[in-house]
Amino acid sequence: IITGVIDGPLPNGFPKAIELYALDGIADLSTYGIGSANNGGGTDGQQFTLSGSVAAGVYITIASEAVEFANYFGEAPTYISGVANINGDDAIELFFGGSVADTFGDISVDGTSEAWEYMDGWAYRNHGLLPGASLFQLDEWTFSGVNAVDGCVDNASCKSSFPFKSFVGVSTPEPTHSPTNSPTQSPNGSLVCECLEAEPVPSQAPSPNPSKVPTNAPSISPTSAPTTASPSDCTTISSRKDCQNEPGCTWSRKRCY
């Protein structure tokens, strides 16, 4: 996924860079590529193809050049490509298998004066939020504001430091038991929601018929053990926020990844 973009303060606007994050291990990165949509001109398609492999949880940086990137961040970029020769009004597309898998910005709109503009600044994906059905959601990103890094000489001392390689991905703890239902996947294939247990919802439970309940029948505690969710309890989701805040049932355990 795309986790960050920066239009830097050094000569020629360097460093200009794109940060990616691997949610899972990828044996063949050549199935992924990057394109920049400049000045609202729409997609230019895949302009740069990644190479090699990567483990889960690894950051990938693509810079327009190496020297000023290293001067600013203290390390070399993963790749050097002209696709990162971006200004603060350009959108970015991540491709997988030739199709768009993630987007930053609006490829059909010049970012100048838009809420997502990052001229002489940066934008960074908020922790734990993944692309939904519409890919780019403004409220899933943090923005430095225009000209925020002017005068900075390196990221460490900058008054508006780029959150370099800080994205916290999705935690997928192993269940303590085997779920009885299969995970459901969102339409764009980015998230899976697995219903592990469902708490009983007292307001939905049928009320006993008083005429059929013996007077000496033991009372039933409303805090009975959780019941196992059925496949119908799992609903398709389009974003991590939907998964975490899904209405209709109080989940004691739910895993999203």
LOMAR-416105 format. One record per residue: z negated, y, x negated of N, C-alpha, C in turn; residue number from 1; residue in three letters. Coordinates in Angstrom, 1 decimal, decimal comma, always signed. Atoms other than C-alpha are relative to their C-alpha. Example, Ala and Ser with C-alpha at 12.3 -4.5 7.8 and 13.67 -1.06 7.14 Angstrom:
BEGIN
> n.up; n.north; n.east; ca.up; ca.north; ca.east; c.up; c.north; c.east; resi; resn
> +0,0; -1,2; -0,9; -7,8; -4,5; -12,3; +0,0; +1,2; -0,9; 1; Ala
> +0,0; -1,1; +0,9; -7,1; -1,1; -13,7; -0,8; +1,1; +0,8; 2; Ser
This chain:
BEGIN
> n.up; n.north; n.east; ca.up; ca.north; ca.east; c.up; c.north; c.east; resi; resn
> +0,0; -1,2; -0,8; +0,0; +0,0; +0,0; +0,0; +1,2; -0,9; 1; Ile
> +0,0; -1,3; +0,7; +0,4; +3,7; -1,0; -1,4; +0,5; +0,1; 2; Ile
> +1,3; -0,6; -0,1; -3,0; +5,1; -1,9; -0,1; +1,4; -0,5; 3; Thr
> +0,2; -1,4; +0,4; -2,3; +8,4; -3,5; +1,3; +0,6; -0,6; 4; Gly
> -1,2; -0,7; +0,6; +0,3; +11,0; -4,6; -0,6; +1,3; -0,7; 5; Val
> +0,5; -1,2; +0,6; -0,2; +14,0; -7,0; +1,2; +0,8; -0,6; 6; Ile
> -0,9; -0,9; +0,6; +1,8; +17,0; -8,0; -0,8; +0,9; -0,9; 7; Asp
> +1,0; -0,5; +1,0; +0,0; +18,1; -11,2; +0,2; +1,5; -0,4; 8; Gly
> +0,0; -1,4; +0,5; -0,8; +21,4; -12,9; +0,5; +0,3; -1,4; 9; Pro
> -0,4; -0,2; +1,4; +0,5; +20,8; -16,4; +1,4; +0,5; +0,0; 10; Leu
> -1,3; -0,5; +0,0; +3,8; +22,2; -17,6; +1,0; -0,9; +0,7; 11; Pro
> -1,0; +0,7; -0,9; +6,8; +21,3; -15,3; -0,6; -0,7; +1,2; 12; Asn
> +0,7; +0,6; -1,2; +4,3; +20,3; -12,6; -0,5; -1,4; -0,3; 13; Gly
> +0,5; +1,3; +0,4; +3,2; +17,2; -14,5; -1,5; -0,1; +0,1; 14; Phe
> -0,7; +1,3; -0,3; +1,8; +14,7; -13,9; +0,4; -0,1; +1,5; 15; Pro
> -0,4; +0,4; -1,3; +3,8; +13,7; -10,9; +0,0; -1,5; +0,1; 16; Lys
> +0,2; +1,4; +0,0; +2,8; +10,3; -9,8; -0,3; -0,5; +1,4; 17; Ala
> +0,2; +0,8; -1,2; +2,4; +7,7; -7,0; -1,0; -1,1; -0,4; 18; Ile
> +1,0; +1,1; +0,2; -0,6; +5,3; -6,8; +0,2; -1,0; +1,1; 19; Glu
> -0,1; +1,1; -0,9; -0,3; +1,9; -5,2; -1,2; -0,9; -0,2; 20; Leu
> +1,1; +0,9; +0,1; -3,0; -0,7; -4,5; +0,4; -1,4; +0,5; 21; Tyr
> -0,4; +1,3; -0,4; -2,5; -4,5; -4,3; -1,2; -0,6; +0,8; 22; Ala
> +1,0; +0,6; -0,9; -4,5; -5,9; -1,3; -0,1; -1,5; -0,4; 23; Leu
> +0,0; +1,4; +0,4; -3,6; -9,4; -2,4; +0,8; -0,2; -1,3; 24; Asp
> -0,7; +0,3; +1,2; -2,3; -11,1; -5,5; +1,5; -0,2; +0,3; 25; Gly
> -1,4; +0,1; -0,2; +1,5; -10,8; -5,8; +0,7; -0,6; -1,2; 26; Ile
> -0,6; +0,7; +1,1; +3,4; -13,3; -7,9; +1,3; +0,6; -0,5; 27; Ala
> -1,3; -0,5; +0,3; +6,7; -11,5; -7,8; +0,1; +1,5; +0,6; 28; Asp
> +0,0; -1,4; -0,5; +6,5; -7,7; -7,6; +1,4; +0,6; +0,3; 29; Leu
> -1,4; -0,5; -0,3; +10,3; -7,4; -7,5; +0,4; +0,0; +1,4; 30; Ser
> -0,2; -0,1; -1,4; +10,0; -7,9; -3,8; -0,4; +1,4; +0,6; 31; Thr
> +0,5; -1,3; -0,5; +8,5; -4,4; -3,6; +0,8; +1,1; -0,8; 32; Tyr
> -0,7; -1,1; +0,6; +10,1; -1,0; -4,3; -0,4; +1,3; +0,6; 33; Gly
> +0,4; -1,3; -0,4; +9,6; +2,7; -3,9; +1,2; +0,9; +0,2; 34; Ile
> -1,0; -1,1; -0,2; +11,8; +5,6; -2,6; -0,7; +1,3; +0,4; 35; Gly
> +0,6; -1,3; -0,4; +11,1; +9,3; -2,3; +1,0; +0,7; +0,9; 36; Ser
> -0,8; -0,7; -0,9; +12,4; +11,3; +0,6; -0,2; +1,5; -0,2; 37; Ala
> +0,2; -1,4; +0,5; +13,0; +14,8; -0,8; +0,3; +1,1; +1,1; 38; Asn
> -0,3; -1,2; -0,8; +12,7; +18,0; +1,2; +0,4; -0,3; +1,5; 39; Asn
> -0,3; +0,4; -1,4; +12,9; +16,3; +4,6; +1,4; -0,5; +0,3; 40; Gly
> -1,4; +0,4; -0,2; +16,3; +14,9; +4,0; +0,1; -1,4; +0,5; 41; Gly
> +0,0; +1,3; -0,5; +15,4; +11,5; +5,4; +0,0; -1,0; -1,1; 42; Gly
> +0,2; +1,0; +1,0; +15,2; +8,2; +3,6; +1,2; +0,0; -1,0; 43; Thr
> -1,0; +0,2; +1,0; +17,0; +7,7; +0,3; +0,1; -1,5; -0,4; 44; Asp
> +0,0; +1,4; +0,2; +16,3; +4,0; +0,5; -0,9; -0,4; -1,2; 45; Gly
> +0,8; +0,5; +1,1; +14,7; +1,9; -2,3; +0,7; +0,5; -1,3; 46; Gln
> -0,5; -0,6; +1,2; +15,2; +3,8; -5,6; -0,5; -0,6; -1,3; 47; Gln
> +0,6; +0,6; +1,2; +12,9; +1,9; -7,9; -0,6; -1,3; +0,4; 48; Phe
> +0,5; +1,3; -0,3; +12,0; -1,8; -8,0; -1,1; -0,4; -1,0; 49; Thr
> +1,1; +0,4; +0,8; +8,7; -3,0; -9,3; +0,3; -1,3; -0,7; 50; Leu
> -0,3; +1,2; +0,7; +8,5; -5,9; -11,7; -1,3; -0,6; -0,5; 51; Ser
> +1,2; +0,7; +0,5; +6,0; -8,5; -13,0; -0,8; -0,6; +1,1; 52; Gly
> +0,9; +0,6; -1,0; +3,0; -9,8; -11,1; -1,3; +0,8; +0,0; 53; Ser
> +1,3; -0,7; +0,0; -0,4; -8,4; -10,1; -1,0; -0,8; +0,8; 54; Val
> +1,1; +0,7; -0,7; -3,8; -9,7; -9,0; -0,5; +0,9; +1,1; 55; Ala
> +0,6; -0,8; -1,1; -5,6; -8,6; -5,9; -0,9; +1,0; -0,5; 56; Ala
> +1,0; -1,1; +0,4; -7,5; -5,3; -6,2; +0,5; +0,8; -1,2; 57; Gly
> -0,5; -0,8; +1,2; -5,3; -3,9; -9,0; +0,8; +1,2; +0,5; 58; Val
> -0,8; -1,3; -0,3; -3,9; -0,3; -8,9; +1,2; +0,0; -0,9; 59; Tyr
> -1,3; -0,1; +0,7; -0,3; +0,4; -9,9; +0,3; +1,5; +0,1; 60; Ile
> -0,3; -1,4; +0,0; +0,7; +3,9; -11,0; +1,5; +0,1; -0,5; 61; Thr
> -1,4; -0,3; +0,3; +4,3; +5,2; -11,1; +0,1; +1,5; -0,3; 62; Ile
> -0,1; -1,4; +0,4; +4,8; +8,5; -13,0; +1,4; +0,4; -0,4; 63; Ala
> -1,3; -0,5; +0,4; +7,8; +10,6; -13,7; +0,2; +0,0; -1,5; 64; Ser
> +0,0; +0,0; +1,4; +6,9; +10,7; -17,4; -1,3; -0,5; -0,5; 65; Glu
> +1,2; +0,7; +0,5; +4,2; +9,2; -19,7; -1,0; +1,0; -0,7; 66; Ala
> +0,9; -0,8; +0,9; +2,9; +12,0; -22,0; -1,0; +0,8; +0,7; 67; Val
> +0,9; -0,8; -0,7; +1,4; +14,4; -19,6; -0,9; -0,8; +1,0; 68; Glu
> +0,9; +0,9; -0,8; +0,2; +11,6; -17,3; -1,2; -0,5; -0,8; 69; Phe
> +1,1; +0,5; +0,8; -1,8; +10,2; -20,2; -0,9; +1,2; -0,4; 70; Ala
> +0,8; -1,1; +0,3; -3,0; +13,7; -21,1; -1,0; +0,3; +1,1; 71; Asn
> +0,8; -0,4; -1,2; -4,3; +14,3; -17,6; -1,0; -1,1; +0,4; 72; Tyr
> +0,8; +1,1; -0,5; -5,6; +10,8; -16,7; -0,7; -0,8; -1,1; 73; Phe
> +0,6; +0,7; +1,0; -6,4; +9,4; -20,1; +0,4; -1,4; -0,2; 74; Gly
> -0,6; +1,3; +0,2; -4,3; +6,3; -19,8; +1,5; +0,1; +0,4; 75; Glu
> -1,5; +0,0; -0,3; -0,6; +5,3; -19,5; +0,2; -0,5; +1,4; 76; Ala
> -0,4; +0,5; -1,3; +1,1; +4,8; -16,2; +0,5; -1,5; +0,0; 77; Pro
> -0,6; +1,3; +0,0; +2,1; +1,3; -15,1; +1,5; +0,0; -0,2; 78; Thr
> -1,4; -0,1; +0,1; +5,7; +2,3; -14,7; +0,4; +1,5; -0,1; 79; Tyr
> -0,6; -1,4; +0,1; +7,8; +5,4; -15,5; +1,4; +0,0; +0,7; 80; Ile
> -1,3; +0,0; -0,8; +10,6; +6,3; -13,0; +0,2; +1,4; +0,5; 81; Ser
> -0,4; -1,2; -0,6; +12,4; +9,3; -11,7; -0,3; +0,1; +1,5; 82; Gly
> +0,3; +0,0; -1,4; +11,4; +8,2; -8,2; -1,3; +0,8; +0,2; 83; Val
> +1,3; -0,7; -0,1; +8,0; +9,9; -9,0; +0,2; +1,5; -0,3; 84; Ala
> -0,3; -1,5; +0,2; +9,7; +13,3; -9,7; -0,1; +0,7; +1,3; 85; Asn
> +0,2; -0,6; -1,4; +8,2; +14,6; -6,5; -0,6; +1,4; -0,1; 86; Ile
> +0,7; -1,3; -0,2; +7,1; +18,0; -5,4; -1,0; -0,2; +1,2; 87; Asn
> +1,0; +0,2; -1,0; +4,3; +18,6; -3,0; +0,5; +0,0; +1,5; 88; Gly
> -0,6; +0,0; -1,3; +6,7; +18,6; +0,0; +0,8; -1,3; +0,3; 89; Asp
> -0,8; +1,2; -0,1; +8,2; +15,1; -0,5; -0,8; -1,2; +0,5; 90; Asp
> +0,6; +1,2; -0,5; +7,5; +11,9; +1,4; +0,3; -1,2; -0,9; 91; Ala
> -0,2; +1,2; +0,8; +7,2; +8,5; -0,1; +0,1; -1,2; +0,9; 92; Ile
> -0,1; +1,2; -0,8; +8,3; +5,1; +1,2; -0,3; -1,2; -1,0; 93; Glu
> +0,2; +1,2; +0,7; +7,1; +1,7; +0,0; +0,8; -1,1; +0,7; 94; Leu
> -0,8; +1,1; -0,6; +9,5; -1,2; +0,6; -0,5; -1,4; -0,4; 95; Phe
> +0,3; +1,4; +0,2; +8,9; -4,9; +0,9; +1,2; -0,8; +0,6; 96; Phe
> -1,1; +0,8; -0,5; +11,9; -7,2; +1,1; +1,1; +0,8; +0,6; 97; Gly
> -1,0; -0,9; -0,5; +14,1; -4,2; +1,7; -0,3; +0,8; +1,3; 98; Gly
> +0,5; -0,7; -1,2; +12,1; -3,0; +4,7; -1,1; +0,9; -0,3; 99; Ser
> +1,1; -0,9; +0,2; +9,7; -0,1; +4,9; -1,3; -0,6; +0,4; 100; Val
> +1,3; +0,6; -0,2; +6,1; -1,4; +4,6; -1,1; +1,1; +0,1; 101; Ala
> +1,0; -1,1; +0,0; +4,2; +1,9; +4,1; +0,7; +1,3; -0,3; 102; Asp
> -0,5; -1,3; +0,2; +4,9; +5,6; +4,2; -1,1; +1,0; -0,2; 103; Thr
> +0,8; -1,2; +0,1; +3,3; +8,8; +3,0; +0,8; +1,2; +0,5; 104; Phe
> -0,7; -1,1; -0,5; +4,4; +11,9; +4,9; +1,1; -0,4; +1,0; 105; Gly
> -1,1; +0,1; -0,9; +7,3; +12,4; +7,2; +1,3; +0,1; -0,7; 106; Asp
> -1,2; +0,0; +0,8; +10,6; +11,5; +5,6; +1,1; +1,0; +0,6; 107; Ile
> -1,0; -0,9; -0,6; +12,6; +13,7; +8,0; -0,5; +1,5; +0,1; 108; Ser
> +0,6; -1,3; -0,1; +10,4; +16,8; +7,6; -0,3; +0,5; -1,4; 109; Val
> +0,4; -0,7; +1,2; +10,1; +19,2; +4,6; -1,5; +0,2; +0,1; 110; Asp
> +1,5; -0,1; -0,1; +6,4; +19,1; +3,8; -0,6; +1,4; -0,2; 111; Gly
> +0,5; -1,4; +0,2; +6,2; +22,8; +3,0; -0,7; +0,5; +1,3; 112; Thr
> +0,9; -0,6; -1,1; +3,4; +24,3; +5,3; -0,4; -1,1; +1,0; 113; Ser
> +0,5; +1,1; -0,9; +2,8; +20,9; +6,9; -1,4; -0,4; -0,4; 114; Glu
> +1,4; +0,3; +0,2; -0,7; +19,5; +7,1; -0,1; -1,0; -1,2; 115; Ala
> +0,0; +0,9; +1,1; +0,3; +16,8; +4,5; +0,5; +0,5; -1,3; 116; Trp
> -0,6; -0,6; +1,2; +1,7; +19,2; +1,9; -1,1; -0,2; -1,1; 117; Glu
> +0,9; +0,2; +1,2; +0,2; +18,5; -1,6; +0,6; +0,8; -1,2; 118; Tyr
> -0,5; -0,7; +1,1; +2,0; +21,1; -3,8; -1,1; +0,5; -0,9; 119; Met
> +1,1; -0,3; +1,0; -0,1; +21,6; -7,0; -1,3; -0,5; +0,5; 120; Asp
> +1,2; +0,6; -0,6; -2,5; +19,2; -5,4; +0,2; -1,5; +0,1; 121; Gly
> -0,1; +1,4; -0,2; -2,9; +15,7; -4,2; -0,4; -0,5; +1,4; 122; Trp
> +0,4; +0,6; -1,3; -3,4; +13,4; -1,2; -0,5; -1,4; -0,3; 123; Ala
> +0,5; +1,3; +0,3; -5,4; +10,2; -1,1; -0,5; -0,7; +1,3; 124; Tyr
> +0,3; +0,8; -1,2; -5,8; +7,4; +1,4; -1,5; -0,3; +0,1; 125; Arg
> +1,4; +0,2; -0,2; -9,3; +7,1; +2,9; -0,3; -1,5; -0,1; 126; Asn
> +0,4; +1,3; +0,3; -11,2; +4,0; +2,0; +0,0; -1,0; +1,2; 127; His
> +0,0; +1,0; -1,0; -10,6; +0,8; +3,9; +1,0; +0,1; +1,1; 128; Gly
> -1,0; -0,2; -1,1; -7,8; +2,2; +6,1; +1,3; -0,5; -0,5; 129; Leu
> -1,3; +0,6; +0,3; -4,5; +0,3; +6,1; +1,0; +0,6; +0,9; 130; Leu
> -1,1; -0,5; -0,9; -1,1; +1,3; +7,5; +0,0; -0,7; +1,3; 131; Pro
> -0,1; +0,6; -1,3; -0,9; +0,8; +11,2; +1,5; -0,1; +0,4; 132; Gly
> -1,3; +0,2; -0,6; +2,1; +0,4; +13,5; +0,9; +1,2; -0,4; 133; Ala
> -0,8; -1,2; +0,3; +3,2; +4,0; +12,8; +0,0; +0,4; -1,4; 134; Ser
> +0,0; -0,2; +1,5; +2,6; +3,7; +9,0; -0,8; +1,2; -0,4; 135; Leu
> +0,7; -1,2; +0,5; +1,6; +7,3; +8,3; -0,8; +0,6; +1,1; 136; Phe
> +1,0; -0,7; -0,9; -1,5; +8,7; +10,0; -0,7; +1,0; -0,7; 137; Gln
> +0,6; -1,1; +0,8; -2,7; +12,1; +8,9; -1,5; -0,2; -0,2; 138; Leu
> +1,4; +0,0; +0,1; -6,3; +11,4; +9,7; -0,5; -1,2; -0,9; 139; Asp
> +0,4; +1,1; +0,9; -6,3; +8,3; +7,3; +0,1; +0,5; -1,4; 140; Glu
> -0,1; -0,5; +1,4; -5,8; +10,6; +4,3; -0,9; +1,2; -0,2; 141; Trp
> +0,8; -1,2; +0,4; -7,8; +13,2; +2,4; +1,0; +0,9; -0,9; 142; Thr
> -0,9; -0,9; +0,7; -5,9; +16,3; +1,1; -0,8; +1,0; -0,8; 143; Phe
> +0,7; -1,0; +0,9; -6,9; +18,6; -1,8; +0,3; +1,4; +0,5; 144; Ser
> -0,5; -1,4; -0,3; -5,0; +21,6; -0,3; +1,0; +0,5; -1,0; 145; Gly
> -1,0; -0,5; +0,9; -2,2; +23,5; -1,8; -0,6; +0,8; -1,1; 146; Val
> +0,4; -0,7; +1,2; -2,7; +24,9; -5,3; -1,5; -0,4; -0,5; 147; Asn
> +1,3; +0,4; +0,3; -6,0; +23,0; -5,6; -0,3; -0,3; -1,5; 148; Ala
> +0,2; +0,4; +1,4; -5,4; +21,8; -9,2; +0,5; +1,1; -0,9; 149; Val
> -0,5; -1,1; +0,9; -4,0; +25,1; -10,6; -1,0; +0,3; -1,0; 150; Asp
> +0,8; -0,4; +1,1; -5,4; +25,8; -14,0; -0,8; -1,2; -0,6; 151; Gly
> +0,7; +1,1; +0,5; -6,8; +22,3; -14,5; +0,8; -0,6; -1,2; 152; Cys
> -0,6; +0,6; +1,2; -6,1; +20,6; -17,9; -0,1; -1,5; +0,0; 153; Val
> +0,1; +1,4; -0,1; -7,3; +17,1; -17,1; -0,8; -0,3; +1,3; 154; Asp
> +0,6; +0,3; -1,3; -8,5; +15,2; -14,0; -1,5; +0,0; +0,0; 155; Asn
> +1,4; +0,2; +0,1; -12,0; +14,6; -15,3; -0,8; +1,4; +0,2; 156; Ala
> +0,6; -1,3; -0,1; -12,8; +18,3; -15,5; +0,5; +0,9; +1,1; 157; Ser
> -0,6; -0,8; -1,1; -10,7; +19,6; -12,6; -1,0; +0,3; +1,1; 158; Cys
> +0,9; -0,3; -1,2; -12,5; +21,4; -9,8; +0,4; -0,8; +1,2; 159; Lys
> -0,5; +0,8; -1,1; -10,4; +19,3; -7,4; +0,5; -1,3; -0,6; 160; Ser
> -0,4; +1,2; +0,7; -10,3; +15,9; -9,1; +0,7; -1,0; +0,9; 161; Ser
> -0,7; +1,0; -0,7; -7,8; +13,4; -7,9; -0,8; -1,3; +0,0; 162; Phe
> +0,9; +1,2; -0,1; -9,7; +10,2; -6,7; +0,7; -1,2; -0,7; 163; Pro
> -0,9; +1,0; +0,7; -7,8; +8,2; -9,3; -0,6; -1,4; +0,0; 164; Phe
> +0,4; +1,5; -0,1; -8,0; +4,4; -8,7; -1,4; -0,2; +0,6; 165; Lys
> +1,3; +0,2; -0,6; -10,9; +4,7; -6,4; +0,0; -0,6; +1,4; 166; Ser
> -0,2; +0,5; -1,4; -9,5; +3,3; -3,1; -0,8; -1,3; +0,1; 167; Phe
> +0,7; +1,3; -0,3; -11,8; +0,6; -1,7; +0,7; -0,7; +1,0; 168; Val
> -0,8; +0,8; -0,9; -9,8; -2,1; -0,1; -0,8; -0,7; +1,1; 169; Gly
> +0,6; +0,7; -1,2; -10,5; -4,5; +2,7; -0,9; -1,2; -0,5; 170; Val
> +0,9; +1,1; +0,4; -13,5; -6,8; +2,3; +0,2; -1,2; +1,0; 171; Ser
> -0,2; +1,1; -0,8; -12,9; -10,3; +3,6; -1,0; -1,1; -0,3; 172; Thr
> +1,0; +1,0; +0,3; -16,1; -12,3; +3,4; +0,3; -1,3; +0,7; 173; Pro
> -0,2; +1,3; -0,5; -15,9; -16,0; +4,0; -0,9; -0,3; +1,2; 174; Glu
> +0,8; +0,3; -1,1; -17,1; -17,2; +7,4; -1,0; -1,1; -0,3; 175; Pro
> +0,9; +1,1; +0,3; -20,2; -19,4; +7,5; +0,2; -1,2; +0,8; 176; Thr
> -0,4; +1,2; -0,7; -18,6; -21,7; +9,9; +1,5; +0,1; +0,3; 177; His
> -1,4; +0,0; -0,3; -15,1; -22,7; +10,9; +0,3; +0,6; +1,4; 178; Ser
> -0,3; -0,6; -1,3; -13,7; -20,5; +13,7; +0,8; -1,0; +0,8; 179; Pro
> -0,7; +0,9; -0,9; -12,4; -22,3; +16,7; +1,3; +0,5; +0,5; 180; Thr
> -1,2; -0,6; -0,4; -9,5; -20,0; +17,2; +0,8; +0,5; -1,2; 181; Asn
> -0,9; -0,4; +1,1; -6,5; -18,9; +15,1; +0,0; +1,6; +0,0; 182; Ser
> -0,1; -1,5; +0,1; -6,2; -15,3; +13,8; +1,2; +0,5; +0,7; 183; Pro
> -1,1; -0,6; -0,6; -4,0; -12,9; +15,6; +0,5; +1,1; -1,0; 184; Thr
> -0,6; -0,9; +0,9; -1,6; -10,6; +13,7; +0,6; +1,2; +0,7; 185; Gln
> -0,5; -1,2; -0,6; -0,6; -7,0; +14,4; +1,5; +0,0; -0,1; 186; Ser
> -1,5; +0,1; -0,1; +3,1; -6,3; +15,2; +0,6; +0,2; -1,3; 187; Pro
> -0,6; -0,3; +1,3; +3,8; -4,9; +11,7; -0,4; -1,0; -1,1; 188; Asn
> +0,4; +1,0; +1,0; +2,1; -7,8; +10,0; -1,0; +0,5; -1,0; 189; Gly
> +0,9; -0,5; +1,1; -0,4; -5,6; +8,1; -1,4; -0,4; +0,2; 190; Ser
> +1,4; +0,3; -0,2; -3,7; -6,7; +9,7; -0,1; -1,3; +0,8; 191; Leu
> +0,4; +1,2; -0,8; -5,2; -9,9; +11,0; -1,4; +0,2; +0,5; 192; Val
> +1,3; +0,0; -0,6; -8,2; -10,0; +13,3; -0,4; -1,4; +0,4; 193; Cys
> +0,5; +1,4; -0,3; -10,2; -13,2; +13,4; -1,3; +0,1; +0,7; 194; Glu
> +1,2; -0,1; -0,8; -12,8; -13,5; +16,2; -0,9; -1,2; -0,4; 195; Cys
> +0,9; +1,1; +0,5; -15,7; -15,5; +14,7; -1,0; -0,4; +1,1; 196; Leu
> +1,0; +0,2; -1,0; -18,4; -15,1; +17,3; +0,0; +1,2; +1,0; 197; Glu
> +0,1; -1,1; -1,0; -18,9; -13,1; +20,5; -1,4; -0,1; +0,6; 198; Ala
> +1,4; +0,0; -0,6; -22,3; -12,0; +21,7; +0,2; -0,1; +1,5; 199; Glu
> -0,1; +0,0; -1,5; -22,9; -12,7; +25,4; -0,2; +1,4; +0,5; 200; Pro
> +0,1; -1,3; -0,6; -22,5; -9,6; +27,5; -0,7; -0,2; +1,3; 201; Val
> +0,7; +0,3; -1,3; -25,2; -9,7; +30,2; +0,6; +0,6; +1,2; 202; Pro
> -0,6; -0,7; -1,2; -23,4; -7,2; +32,5; +1,1; -0,8; +0,6; 203; Ser
> -1,2; +0,7; -0,5; -20,5; -9,6; +32,7; -0,4; -1,4; +0,5; 204; Gln
> +0,4; +1,4; -0,3; -22,6; -12,8; +33,3; -0,2; +0,0; +1,6; 205; Ala
> +0,2; +0,1; -1,5; -22,6; -14,0; +37,0; -1,5; -0,1; +0,3; 206; Pro
> +1,4; +0,1; -0,4; -25,9; -13,5; +38,8; -0,2; -1,3; +0,8; 207; Ser
> +0,3; +1,3; -0,7; -27,6; -16,7; +40,0; -0,2; +0,3; +1,5; 208; Pro
> +0,3; -0,1; -1,5; -27,8; -17,3; +43,8; -1,4; -0,3; +0,2; 209; Asn
> +1,4; +0,2; -0,2; -31,4; -16,8; +44,7; -0,4; -1,2; +0,8; 210; Pro
> +0,3; +1,1; -0,9; -31,2; -19,4; +47,4; +0,2; -1,4; -0,6; 211; Ser
> -0,2; +1,3; +0,7; -30,2; -22,1; +44,9; -0,8; -0,2; -1,2; 212; Lys
> +0,8; +0,1; +1,2; -32,7; -21,4; +42,2; -1,4; -0,4; +0,4; 213; Val
> +1,3; +0,4; -0,3; -35,9; -23,4; +42,4; -1,0; +1,0; -0,4; 214; Pro
> +1,0; -0,9; +0,3; -39,1; -21,4; +42,4; -0,7; -0,3; -1,3; 215; Thr
> +0,6; +0,4; +1,3; -40,3; -23,4; +39,4; +0,9; -0,1; -1,1; 216; Asn
> -1,0; +0,1; +1,0; -37,1; -23,1; +37,4; -0,4; +0,9; -1,2; 217; Ala
> +0,4; -0,8; +1,2; -37,7; -21,8; +33,8; +0,9; +1,2; -0,1; 218; Pro
> -0,8; -1,2; +0,2; -36,5; -18,3; +33,1; +0,9; -0,1; -1,1; 219; Ser
> -1,0; +0,1; +1,1; -33,5; -17,8; +30,9; +0,0; +1,3; -0,8; 220; Ile
> +0,1; -1,2; +0,9; -33,8; -15,4; +28,0; +1,4; +0,6; -0,1; 221; Ser
> -1,4; -0,6; +0,1; -31,0; -12,8; +27,9; +0,4; +0,0; -1,5; 222; Pro
> -0,4; +0,0; +1,4; -31,0; -13,2; +24,1; +0,4; -1,4; -0,4; 223; Thr
> -0,4; +1,3; +0,4; -29,4; -16,6; +24,1; +1,0; +0,1; -1,2; 224; Ser
> -0,8; +0,0; +1,2; -27,4; -17,7; +21,1; +1,4; +0,4; +0,3; 225; Ala
> -1,4; -0,4; -0,2; -23,9; -16,3; +20,6; +0,9; -1,1; +0,3; 226; Pro
> -1,0; +1,0; -0,3; -21,1; -18,2; +22,1; +1,3; +0,2; -0,8; 227; Thr
> -1,2; +0,0; +0,9; -17,9; -19,1; +20,2; +1,1; +0,7; +0,8; 228; Thr
> -1,1; -0,7; -0,7; -15,0; -16,8; +21,1; +1,1; -0,9; +0,2; 229; Ala
> -1,2; +0,7; -0,3; -12,0; -18,3; +22,7; +1,2; +0,7; -0,5; 230; Ser
> -1,2; -0,7; +0,5; -8,5; -17,5; +21,5; +0,4; +1,2; +0,8; 231; Pro
> -0,4; -1,1; -0,8; -8,0; -15,2; +24,4; -0,9; +1,2; -0,3; 232; Ser
> +0,9; -1,2; +0,4; -10,9; -13,0; +23,0; +0,6; +0,8; -1,1; 233; Asp
> -0,7; -0,7; +1,1; -8,7; -12,1; +20,1; +1,1; +0,8; +0,5; 234; Cys
> -1,0; -0,8; -0,5; -6,5; -9,2; +20,8; +0,8; +0,6; -1,2; 235; Thr
> -0,8; -0,5; +1,1; -3,6; -7,8; +18,7; -0,4; +1,4; -0,3; 236; Thr
> +0,4; -1,3; +0,5; -4,5; -4,7; +16,7; +1,1; +0,6; -0,8; 237; Ile
> -1,0; -0,7; +0,8; -2,5; -2,0; +15,0; -0,6; +0,8; -1,1; 238; Ser
> +0,6; -0,8; +1,1; -5,0; -0,4; +12,6; -1,4; -0,6; -0,2; 239; Ser
> +1,4; +0,4; +0,3; -8,3; -1,1; +10,9; -1,0; +0,6; +1,0; 240; Arg
> +0,9; -0,7; -0,9; -9,9; +1,5; +13,1; -0,1; -0,7; +1,4; 241; Lys
> +0,0; +0,7; -1,2; -8,8; -0,4; +16,2; -0,8; -1,3; -0,1; 242; Asp
> +0,7; +1,3; +0,2; -10,2; -3,6; +14,8; -1,5; +0,2; +0,0; 243; Cys
> +1,4; -0,2; +0,1; -13,6; -2,1; +14,0; -0,6; +0,5; +1,3; 244; Gln
> +0,5; -0,6; -1,3; -13,9; -0,3; +17,4; +0,6; -0,6; +1,2; 245; Asn
> -0,7; +0,6; -1,2; -12,2; -2,8; +19,7; -1,0; -0,1; +1,2; 246; Glu
> +0,8; +0,0; -1,2; -13,6; -2,4; +23,2; +0,0; -1,4; +0,7; 247; Pro
> -0,1; +1,2; -0,9; -14,4; -5,1; +25,7; -0,9; -1,1; -0,3; 248; Gly
> +0,9; +1,1; +0,4; -16,7; -7,3; +23,8; -0,9; +0,5; -1,2; 249; Cys
> +0,9; -0,3; +1,1; -19,7; -6,9; +21,5; +0,0; -1,1; -1,0; 250; Thr
> -0,2; +1,1; +1,0; -18,8; -8,8; +18,4; -1,2; +0,0; -1,0; 251; Trp
> +1,1; +0,2; +1,0; -21,6; -10,2; +16,2; +0,6; -0,2; -1,3; 252; Ser
> -0,8; +0,1; +1,2; -19,0; -11,1; +13,6; +1,4; +0,1; +0,3; 253; Arg
> -1,5; -0,1; -0,1; -15,4; -10,1; +13,2; +0,5; +0,3; -1,4; 254; Lys
> -0,6; -0,1; +1,3; -13,2; -10,4; +10,2; +1,4; +0,6; +0,1; 255; Arg
> -1,3; -0,6; +0,0; -10,2; -8,1; +9,6; +0,5; +0,1; -1,4; 256; Cys
> -0,6; -0,1; +1,3; -7,9; -8,2; +6,7; +1,5; +0,1; +0,0; 257; Tyr
